[in-house]
Amino acid sequence: MKVGLLVIGSEILDGKTTDTNTRFLAEFLKRNHSELHTTATVKDDEPAIHRGLHALFEVCDVVVTSGGLGPTKDDITKHTLASYFGRMVSFSEDAFKVATDNYERKGRSFAGKEHGYCYLPLGFEALANSAGMAPGLFVHDNGKYLISGPGVPREFKAILEDHFVSRISKNFHHEFLDVVTIRTKRIPEEKIFQEVDPTLWEKLEVHGDVSSLPKIIGVDITVNIKAKTQAELQAKKLSVLKIFDESPVKPNIWHTGTESIEQIILSMAKKKKKTFGFAESATGGLCSSRITDISGSSEFFVGGVVCYNTSVKTEILNVNPKTINEGSVYSTQTAEEMAQGLREKLKMDIAVSITGLAGPTGGSEEYPVGSVSIGIATKDSVTAIHYRFFGDREQLKIRFSQAALMTLLEELEKTAT
């Protein structure tokens, strides 16, 4: 089964909105033993949508569309689909019921049979939208399938999860698919494949399609595996994992899977029963924000201090002013004292500190823009390490936070329960 996605929305091409539906659909299809074959993005324009549909149906069995199903004048997807398939738009009792149910589920009254949601191209089916108001659309025409969802990510997701398998996927024979993702740290992409393990790529591609994606502090290496049986799939997966286990790159692997570093930290903190927190200067609270994006983080994340001004470092975290005045606010010594001060102040098992220079102004020969010191304090030791990263201010803050989170994860990994 070849699936194509047509993203409809002038706001996406204008840069006002970021498309996240492509990523969701790709991941959703993999979970359902299918793949996203190709995508296209078009404006809210009938000829452009027609061209996009034609191009996708030329090579795909199934086309999914996102966007343009709302109640405003620029939402032209429904009528454009009708003209593409050569059908009239008319009142549908089923669409009226679906729309009414959608509104009642949200505790809102529906306008009635004159509302545009009640009208469908002839032969189309209205799909319940468990996350919003606008019904989705479905049609099977001349051996091809189309399912259309709203552009709002949560509603697009709901339409696919609620209807794709029952309307489409069950009608196709599928290969068994799986993806092995290996996450590495502190080693650039070219070094992995040119110096550390020059034959790694060739060994992996025996078992599937290989891809390599540089990340903030490492590289994600993925192998997409296909098989005719579940047993064959499992055998290929084990072979891929064995290749990494025997590779010289193994010491730089920090995780197998797609879970985020925040998720892994909280899982490890739970396993080790350790609490932690952050003293953040250069990252301005970004580490704390990333951790608290994960539900349940309060069980092990005690809290933090955004010590952006020097006075907060000295008065709240008890950093010795002499350390800053005779050394530097960006030094490893300052980072150590920040971490130790936080740990003593907030009574946690592990305290991590970040002090650095994100620029673009400032810097010196000793501490240029991109310099950061990360400290870590436990009941047994206080240490810090200095890094130099590159990028603009926003990129540097993200890289500083990623380095700090990796430092915390490494400390958790070596900590006894």
JOTAJO-V588819 format. One record per residue. RES is the residue in three letters. PHI is phi in whole degrees, 0 to 359 (999 if undefined). Layout:
# JOTAJO-V588819
RES:PHI / RES:PHI
This chain:
# JOTAJO-V588819
MET:999 / LYS:259 / VAL:245 / GLY:243 / LEU:239 / LEU:251 / VAL:270 / ILE:250 / GLY:166 / SER:299 / GLU:296 / ILE:285 / LEU:289 / ASP:278 / GLY:83 / LYS:278 / THR:226 / THR:262 / ASP:282 / THR:246 / ASN:290 / THR:299 / ARG:297 / PHE:300 / LEU:298 / ALA:300 / GLU:290 / PHE:298 / LEU:295 / LYS:299 / ARG:295 / ASN:250 / HIS:59 / SER:221 / GLU:225 / LEU:278 / HIS:277 / THR:200 / THR:223 / ALA:211 / THR:236 / VAL:227 / LYS:282 / ASP:284 / ASP:214 / GLU:303 / PRO:300 / ALA:294 / ILE:293 / HIS:301 / ARG:297 / GLY:295 / LEU:299 / HIS:299 / ALA:297 / LEU:287 / PHE:293 / GLU:297 / VAL:239 / CYS:239 / ASP:277 / VAL:229 / VAL:241 / VAL:251 / THR:242 / SER:229 / GLY:105 / GLY:82 / LEU:254 / GLY:284 / PRO:266 / THR:268 / LYS:296 / ASP:278 / ASP:271 / ILE:252 / THR:301 / LYS:300 / HIS:291 / THR:289 / LEU:295 / ALA:298 / SER:291 / TYR:295 / PHE:271 / GLY:68 / ARG:234 / MET:277 / VAL:261 / SER:215 / PHE:296 / SER:232 / GLU:299 / ASP:295 / ALA:296 / PHE:300 / LYS:294 / VAL:298 / ALA:296 / THR:299 / ASP:297 / ASN:302 / TYR:291 / GLU:297 / ARG:298 / LYS:266 / GLY:73 / ARG:238 / SER:275 / PHE:263 / ALA:295 / GLY:122 / LYS:291 / GLU:277 / HIS:294 / GLY:300 / TYR:298 / CYS:275 / TYR:247 / LEU:226 / PRO:297 / LEU:305 / GLY:88 / PHE:278 / GLU:250 / ALA:277 / LEU:250 / ALA:300 / ASN:247 / SER:287 / ALA:244 / GLY:197 / MET:259 / ALA:291 / PRO:295 / GLY:278 / LEU:232 / PHE:217 / VAL:208 / HIS:243 / ASP:223 / ASN:54 / GLY:82 / LYS:248 / TYR:242 / LEU:225 / ILE:230 / SER:238 / GLY:234 / PRO:298 / GLY:280 / VAL:300 / PRO:307 / ARG:294 / GLU:283 / PHE:301 / LYS:300 / ALA:296 / ILE:300 / LEU:293 / GLU:294 / ASP:276 / HIS:231 / PHE:297 / VAL:295 / SER:290 / ARG:268 / ILE:233 / SER:302 / LYS:295 / ASN:273 / PHE:237 / HIS:275 / HIS:243 / GLU:282 / PHE:274 / LEU:235 / ASP:205 / VAL:231 / VAL:259 / THR:244 / ILE:248 / ARG:255 / THR:251 / LYS:223 / ARG:54 / ILE:205 / PRO:289 / GLU:303 / GLU:294 / LYS:289 / ILE:302 / PHE:269 / GLN:253 / GLU:242 / VAL:290 / ASP:214 / PRO:299 / THR:258 / LEU:301 / TRP:301 / GLU:297 / LYS:293 / LEU:288 / GLU:289 / VAL:297 / HIS:255 / GLY:171 / ASP:282 / VAL:257 / SER:219 / SER:227 / LEU:234 / PRO:298 / LYS:243 / ILE:298 / ILE:230 / GLY:179 / VAL:221 / ASP:261 / ILE:253 / THR:238 / VAL:233 / ASN:270 / ILE:255 / LYS:235 / ALA:205 / LYS:273 / THR:226 / GLN:296 / ALA:295 / GLU:295 / LEU:299 / GLN:296 / ALA:296 / LYS:296 / LYS:298 / LEU:297 / SER:295 / VAL:295 / LEU:297 / LYS:294 / ILE:301 / PHE:292 / ASP:296 / GLU:262 / SER:275 / PRO:296 / VAL:280 / LYS:307 / PRO:298 / ASN:264 / ILE:274 / TRP:252 / HIS:195 / THR:248 / GLY:134 / THR:253 / GLU:297 / SER:285 / ILE:296 / GLU:297 / GLN:296 / ILE:293 / ILE:300 / LEU:293 / SER:296 / MET:290 / ALA:298 / LYS:294 / LYS:297 / LYS:271 / LYS:59 / LYS:239 / THR:262 / PHE:205 / GLY:193 / PHE:229 / ALA:253 / GLU:246 / SER:253 / ALA:297 / THR:272 / GLY:56 / GLY:97 / LEU:296 / CYS:298 / SER:297 / SER:298 / ARG:296 / ILE:292 / THR:282 / ASP:291 / ILE:265 / SER:299 / GLY:89 / SER:294 / SER:296 / GLU:293 / PHE:233 / PHE:273 / VAL:286 / GLY:154 / GLY:201 / VAL:231 / VAL:270 / CYS:259 / TYR:291 / ASN:277 / THR:303 / SER:297 / VAL:290 / LYS:297 / THR:278 / GLU:272 / ILE:263 / LEU:261 / ASN:62 / VAL:291 / ASN:294 / PRO:305 / LYS:296 / THR:299 / ILE:280 / ASN:290 / GLU:265 / GLY:240 / SER:198 / VAL:292 / TYR:261 / SER:281 / THR:294 / GLN:296 / THR:297 / ALA:299 / GLU:297 / GLU:291 / MET:298 / ALA:294 / GLN:296 / GLY:296 / LEU:295 / ARG:298 / GLU:289 / LYS:288 / LEU:256 / LYS:56 / MET:236 / ASP:285 / ILE:228 / ALA:244 / VAL:241 / SER:239 / ILE:224 / THR:225 / GLY:195 / LEU:230 / ALA:268 / GLY:70 / PRO:281 / THR:268 / GLY:86 / GLY:97 / SER:213 / GLU:296 / GLU:281 / TYR:231 / PRO:286 / VAL:305 / GLY:102 / SER:284 / VAL:208 / SER:245 / ILE:240 / GLY:253 / ILE:216 / ALA:235 / THR:231 / LYS:291 / ASP:256 / SER:200 / VAL:225 / THR:222 / ALA:206 / ILE:225 / HIS:253 / TYR:233 / ARG:228 / PHE:245 / PHE:231 / GLY:141 / ASP:278 / ARG:301 / GLU:296 / GLN:298 / LEU:294 / LYS:299 / ILE:294 / ARG:293 / PHE:300 / SER:294 / GLN:295 / ALA:296 / ALA:293 / LEU:294 / MET:294 / THR:299 / LEU:296 / LEU:299 / GLU:296 / GLU:291 / LEU:296 / GLU:298 / LYS:266 / THR:277 / ALA:287 / THR:286
